[in-house]
Amino acid sequence: QVQLVESGGGVVQAGGSLRLSCAASERSFTPLAMAWFRQAPGKEIESVAAISWMGSNTYFADSVKGRFTISRDNDKKMVVLQMNSAKPEDTAIYYCATSQTTIHARGSSRAYDYWGQGIQVTVSS
């Protein structure tokens, strides 16, 4: 059973930074593309960022371009979302996801097969 475990969430002031991490727990599992999504209260889930299997390509939602970065460590089966210049509208539950079917950085949730439990990020104004 593949589990994705997120960490690093919490409360940050507007303009501050936060680093989210996500690691796959299953030793025999090889995560291909990995991504972060988020869901704010009363809103639909939306893509935030994605990274290809070898890390050579990335995708970012327009709302986070220039502020967030995404990286991965395949040896640790881990993906990291670095959030800089945080805004109150970044407040949401953030979900890590990984694909078993695509190596490409996709923004669609349909490309991803495994999801983490989610972690709360709150940006105070």
N, C-alpha and C positions, 0 to 999 in steps of 0.2 A: 504494500500500500504506500503510494508516494504521498509524502506530506511536505508542504512548503511552510516554513516557519518564518514569520516576519518579526522584525525587532526594530527598535529605534524611534518609535512614534512618541508623541507627547505634545506638550504645549510649547509654542515658540512665539515670540513677539513679532509683529510685522517688521519686515526687513531683515529678520534673522535667518538662521540656517538650521537645517535638520537633515539627518542622514538615516535613511531607511535601508535595512538589509533584509535579505530573504535567502534562505538556504534550503535545499532539498535534502530530506533526511535519509532517503533510500540510497544505499551505497551502489547498487547495481543500476541505478537510474541515471540516464544521460539527458539532461535538459537541453533541448534545442533552442529555439528562440525563447526569450524571456521578456517579461513586460510588467509594467505597473498600470493599474487602473485605480479609479477612485469613485466614490459615491458620496455626494453631499446629501444632507437631509432633504427629503422631498424631491430629489432629482434622480435621474437615471444614471447608471454607471457609465463612466466615460474613460477613454484611454488617456494615459498620461505620457508614457514613454515605452519604447521597446528597443531590444538590442538583438542582433543576429547571433547565431551560434558561435561564431568566432570573434564576435565583437567588432567586426569591421563596418557594420552598418547600424544606424540608429534611426529611430522615429521619435518625434516629439509632437505633442499637441500644440497648437498655436498658442494656447494660453500659458504654456510653460517654457516655450522656446527662449533661450538666452538666460534662463534662470535655473533650470534643472539640468542635471547631467545623469546619465545612466552608464554603468560599467558592470563588468562581470568577472568572476574568477572561476574558470571551469574546473580547476583542481578542487576547489572548495564547493563547487556546485552552487555558487552564490551570485546574486545580482544585487546591486546597490543603486539606490536613487538618492542623489545629493540634491537637496532642495535649498536654493539660495534666494535671497530677496523675497522671502515668503510674504504672501498677501493673505488677508482674511478670507478671500474667496478660494484659497487652497485648502481650507478646512473641509475635511472629509474623512471617511474611512478609506484607507489605501489597501489595495489587494495586489499581491504578487501572483503572477501566472506564468506557466511554462507550456510549451507546445511539444508534442511528440510527433508532429506531422510536418512542421515547417522549420527551416533554418533561418528564414528571413524575418526582419523586424517588421511585424505587422501591427497595425493599430486596432484591428477588429477583434473583439472578444471571441468571435467564432474560431479564431485561429488557435486558441489555447485550450488545453485539455485538463490541466491541473491548476487548482487555485488555492491560495492560502486562506486563512481564516479572516484576515483583515486586521488592520491596526489603525487606531484613531490618531489623526493629526489635527491639532487645533492651533490656528494662528490668531493671536489676539491683537486687536487694533490699539 
